[in-house]
Amino acid sequence: MKIATFNINGIKARINALPDWLKEAEPDVALLQEIKSVDENFPREIFEDMGYNVETHGQKSFNGVAILSKLPLEDVTRGLPGDDEDEQARWIEATVVGDKAVRVCGLYLPNGNPAPGPKYDYKLAWMKRLKTRAQQLLDSEDIALMAGDYNIIPQAEDAKSPQNWQEDALYRPESRRAWREILNLGFTEAFRARVHGPEHYSFWDYQAGAWDRNDGIRIDHFLLTPQCADLLTDCQIDHHIRGREKPSDHVPVWVELAA
């Protein structure tokens, strides 16, 4: 089973690029972030015609997450538990029914800038809720993963110029500490389980020629429960997508599971 995560930075802007990549990469499941569309306006027919089941959790102009799956989806839930007043569309999960059932959680973790400030407080509070849900996934002992745009640079090697991110919400010590607290519950970070070393990025800013200079950061991640990690056969970043016409500032990351 090939599962991908892709922050598309707007479905309207990526209305051609996303189907092109899906046809090329052929993921069984694609977890999308920043669809920037309410549910009723998401162009689901395009993807249904490609053989995908479509589930969305949208929001006008901002945020929004979705699951595209060639396999049946069951028990779809929307919204990260823990705050009934949180109206931001940043979390969707479902069980993908293949040879083995896999619980997939697609997330768009808050950016948190400017930090410190209310947006940063929201980011850290959201991560506390994420830790709670993560523990529940571990306790279930199901094959499960949490994937998406985490807006976290885990280590210095995950940025071309880490010195430029010292005070940024993506790299501040409190952010990385919250990330490690979740990881250390017992998750496997899929990419680093398969690929080591610097200069592996999933995001390049549109400004200042970042792509041309490979001045990127790695902020799109897969966290796997032990039962899921046992099935991991590969994890890669589709870097080349960033160089295409009208690209997102993120590129897809994907895992292959023996499921």
VEXDREN-2710 file (C-alpha; in Angstrom, 1 decimal):
% VEXDREN-2710
k/r/px/py/pz
1/MET/0.0/0.0/0.0
2/LYS/1.4/3.4/-1.1
3/ILE/0.3/6.3/1.1
4/ALA/1.3/9.8/0.4
5/THR/1.0/13.2/2.1
6/PHE/0.9/16.4/0.1
7/ASN/0.3/20.0/1.2
8/ILE/-1.2/21.3/-2.1
9/ASN/-1.5/24.9/-1.0
10/GLY/-5.0/25.4/-2.6
11/ILE/-7.0/23.0/-4.7
12/LYS/-7.9/25.7/-7.2
13/ALA/-4.3/26.5/-7.8
14/ARG/-3.3/22.8/-8.1
15/ILE/-6.3/21.7/-10.1
16/ASN/-4.0/20.4/-12.9
17/ALA/-0.8/19.6/-11.0
18/LEU/-2.5/17.4/-8.4
19/PRO/-4.2/15.0/-10.9
20/ASP/-1.0/14.9/-13.0
21/TRP/1.0/13.8/-10.0
22/LEU/-1.6/11.2/-8.9
23/LYS/-1.5/9.7/-12.4
24/GLU/2.3/9.5/-12.3
25/ALA/2.8/8.4/-8.7
26/GLU/-0.3/6.2/-8.3
27/PRO/-0.6/6.3/-4.5
28/ASP/-3.3/4.1/-3.1
29/VAL/-4.0/6.9/-0.5
30/ALA/-3.2/10.6/-0.6
31/LEU/-3.6/12.7/2.5
32/LEU/-3.9/16.4/1.4
33/GLN/-3.5/19.6/3.4
34/GLU/-4.4/23.2/2.7
35/ILE/-7.1/22.4/0.3
36/LYS/-8.5/25.9/1.1
37/SER/-12.0/24.9/0.1
38/VAL/-15.3/24.2/1.7
39/ASP/-16.5/20.6/1.3
40/GLU/-19.2/21.3/-1.2
41/ASN/-16.8/23.2/-3.5
42/PHE/-14.0/20.6/-3.5
43/PRO/-13.8/19.1/-7.1
44/ARG/-14.4/15.6/-6.0
45/GLU/-15.6/14.3/-9.3
46/ILE/-12.1/14.8/-10.9
47/PHE/-10.7/12.4/-8.4
48/GLU/-13.6/10.0/-8.3
49/ASP/-13.2/9.6/-12.0
50/MET/-9.7/8.5/-11.3
51/GLY/-10.9/5.8/-9.0
52/TYR/-10.5/7.6/-5.6
53/ASN/-12.9/7.7/-2.8
54/VAL/-12.9/11.3/-1.5
55/GLU/-13.4/12.5/2.1
56/THR/-12.8/16.2/3.0
57/HIS/-12.8/18.4/6.1
58/GLY/-12.8/21.8/4.5
59/GLN/-12.8/25.5/5.5
60/LYS/-13.4/28.6/3.4
61/SER/-10.1/30.1/2.1
62/PHE/-7.9/28.5/4.8
63/ASN/-6.6/25.2/6.0
64/GLY/-8.7/22.1/5.0
65/VAL/-7.6/18.5/4.8
66/ALA/-8.7/15.6/2.7
67/ILE/-8.3/11.9/2.0
68/LEU/-8.2/10.3/-1.4
69/SER/-8.3/6.5/-1.4
70/LYS/-8.5/3.9/-4.1
71/LEU/-9.4/1.5/-1.3
72/PRO/-12.6/1.6/0.8
73/LEU/-12.7/4.0/3.7
74/GLU/-14.5/3.3/7.0
75/ASP/-15.1/5.2/10.3
76/VAL/-14.2/8.6/8.9
77/THR/-13.8/11.3/11.6
78/ARG/-13.1/15.0/11.4
79/GLY/-11.4/17.4/13.8
80/LEU/-8.7/16.7/16.4
81/PRO/-10.3/15.7/19.7
82/GLY/-9.8/17.8/22.8
83/ASP/-11.2/21.2/22.0
84/ASP/-14.9/21.5/20.9
85/GLU/-14.4/25.2/20.2
86/ASP/-11.6/24.7/17.7
87/GLU/-13.1/25.5/14.3
88/GLN/-10.0/25.1/12.2
89/ALA/-10.1/22.3/9.7
90/ARG/-6.8/20.5/10.4
91/TRP/-7.4/16.9/11.1
92/ILE/-9.2/14.0/9.3
93/GLU/-8.8/10.2/9.9
94/ALA/-10.2/7.0/8.5
95/THR/-9.5/3.3/8.3
96/VAL/-8.2/2.2/4.9
97/VAL/-9.5/-1.3/4.2
98/GLY/-6.9/-3.2/2.2
99/ASP/-5.3/-6.6/2.8
100/LYS/-4.7/-5.2/6.2
101/ALA/-6.7/-2.3/7.8
102/VAL/-4.7/0.8/8.3
103/ARG/-5.8/3.8/10.4
104/VAL/-4.6/6.9/8.6
105/CYS/-4.7/10.4/10.2
106/GLY/-4.1/13.4/8.0
107/LEU/-3.0/16.5/9.8
108/TYR/-2.1/20.1/9.1
109/LEU/-0.4/21.3/12.3
110/PRO/-0.5/25.0/13.0
111/ASN/2.3/27.2/11.8
112/GLY/2.5/29.2/15.0
113/ASN/4.1/32.4/13.8
114/PRO/4.7/35.0/15.0
115/ALA/6.3/33.4/18.1
116/PRO/5.8/34.1/20.9
117/GLY/2.2/35.1/20.7
118/PRO/-1.4/33.7/20.5
119/LYS/-0.7/31.7/17.3
120/TYR/2.2/30.0/18.9
121/ASP/0.2/29.3/22.0
122/TYR/-2.4/27.7/19.8
123/LYS/0.3/25.6/18.0
124/LEU/1.6/24.2/21.3
125/ALA/-1.9/23.5/22.7
126/TRP/-2.8/21.7/19.4
127/MET/0.3/19.6/19.8
128/LYS/-0.8/18.6/23.4
129/ARG/-4.0/17.4/21.9
130/LEU/-2.1/15.6/19.2
131/LYS/0.0/13.8/21.8
132/THR/-3.2/12.6/23.5
133/ARG/-4.6/11.2/20.3
134/ALA/-1.2/9.7/19.4
135/GLN/-1.2/7.8/22.7
136/GLN/-4.7/6.5/22.0
137/LEU/-3.5/5.2/18.7
138/LEU/-0.7/3.4/20.4
139/ASP/-3.0/2.0/23.0
140/SER/-5.3/0.6/20.3
141/GLU/-2.3/-1.5/19.0
142/ASP/-3.8/-1.0/15.5
143/ILE/-1.8/-0.5/12.3
144/ALA/-1.9/3.3/12.3
145/LEU/0.0/6.4/11.1
146/MET/-0.2/10.2/11.4
147/ALA/1.0/12.1/8.4
148/GLY/0.9/15.6/7.0
149/ASP/2.4/19.0/7.2
150/TYR/3.7/19.1/10.8
151/ASN/5.2/22.6/10.5
152/ILE/8.1/21.2/12.5
153/ILE/11.8/21.1/11.5
154/PRO/13.0/18.2/13.7
155/GLN/16.7/18.7/13.5
156/ALA/19.3/21.1/12.1
157/GLU/20.0/18.7/9.2
158/ASP/16.4/19.2/8.2
159/ALA/17.0/22.8/7.1
160/LYS/19.5/24.1/4.6
161/SER/20.1/27.2/6.7
162/PRO/19.1/26.3/10.3
163/GLN/20.5/29.5/11.6
164/ASN/17.8/31.4/9.9
165/TRP/15.1/29.5/11.7
166/GLN/16.2/29.8/15.3
167/GLU/13.3/32.1/16.4
168/ASP/10.8/30.7/14.0
169/ALA/7.8/28.7/15.4
170/LEU/8.8/25.7/13.2
171/TYR/12.2/25.3/14.9
172/ARG/11.9/26.9/18.4
173/PRO/13.0/24.6/21.2
174/GLU/9.4/24.4/22.6
175/SER/8.2/23.2/19.2
176/ARG/10.8/20.5/18.8
177/ARG/10.4/19.4/22.4
178/ALA/6.7/18.9/21.8
179/TRP/7.5/16.9/18.6
180/ARG/10.0/14.7/20.5
181/GLU/7.4/14.0/23.2
182/ILE/5.1/12.6/20.6
183/LEU/7.8/10.7/18.8
184/ASN/9.1/9.2/22.0
185/LEU/5.8/7.7/22.9
186/GLY/6.8/4.9/20.6
187/PHE/6.4/6.2/17.0
188/THR/8.8/5.7/14.1
189/GLU/9.5/8.7/11.9
190/ALA/9.3/6.9/8.6
191/PHE/11.7/9.0/6.5
192/ARG/14.6/8.9/8.9
193/ALA/14.1/5.2/9.4
194/ARG/14.9/4.8/5.7
195/VAL/17.0/7.8/4.6
196/HIS/19.9/9.6/6.5
197/GLY/21.9/12.7/6.1
198/PRO/21.2/16.4/5.2
199/GLU/19.6/18.1/2.2
200/HIS/16.4/16.2/2.1
201/TYR/13.6/18.8/2.1
202/SER/9.9/18.9/1.5
203/PHE/9.2/22.7/1.4
204/TRP/10.9/25.6/-0.4
205/ASP/9.6/29.1/-0.1
206/TYR/8.4/30.8/-3.2
207/GLN/10.6/33.8/-2.4
208/ALA/14.3/34.6/-3.0
209/GLY/14.9/31.7/-5.3
210/ALA/14.8/29.1/-2.5
211/TRP/14.1/26.2/-4.9
212/ASP/16.9/27.1/-7.3
213/ARG/19.3/27.3/-4.3
214/ASN/17.8/24.2/-2.6
215/ASP/17.2/26.3/0.4
216/GLY/14.6/24.1/1.9
217/ILE/13.3/22.5/5.0
218/ARG/11.7/19.2/5.9
219/ILE/8.4/19.6/7.6
220/ASP/6.1/17.0/6.1
221/HIS/6.4/13.8/8.1
222/PHE/5.0/10.3/8.7
223/LEU/4.8/8.9/12.3
224/LEU/4.1/5.2/12.4
225/THR/2.9/3.1/15.3
226/PRO/5.0/0.0/15.9
227/GLN/2.5/-2.2/14.2
228/CYS/2.7/0.1/11.1
229/ALA/6.5/0.5/11.3
230/ASP/6.8/-3.3/11.0
231/LEU/5.2/-3.0/7.6
232/LEU/7.4/-0.1/6.3
233/THR/9.3/-0.9/3.2
234/ASP/10.2/2.6/1.9
235/CYS/9.7/6.3/2.4
236/GLN/10.7/8.9/-0.1
237/ILE/10.2/12.6/-1.1
238/ASP/9.1/13.5/-4.6
239/HIS/11.5/16.5/-4.8
240/HIS/11.1/16.9/-8.6
241/ILE/7.5/18.0/-8.3
242/ARG/8.6/21.4/-7.0
243/GLY/10.2/22.3/-10.3
244/ARG/7.1/21.9/-12.3
245/GLU/4.6/24.4/-13.6
246/LYS/2.5/26.1/-10.9
247/PRO/3.9/24.0/-8.0
248/SER/2.9/24.0/-4.4
249/ASP/5.6/25.2/-2.1
250/HIS/5.5/21.6/-0.6
251/VAL/6.2/18.3/-2.4
252/PRO/4.7/14.9/-1.8
253/VAL/6.2/12.5/0.7
254/TRP/5.2/8.8/0.6
255/VAL/5.5/5.5/2.3
256/GLU/5.2/2.0/1.1
257/LEU/3.7/-0.5/3.5
258/ALA/3.5/-4.3/3.1
259/ALA/-0.3/-4.0/3.7
END
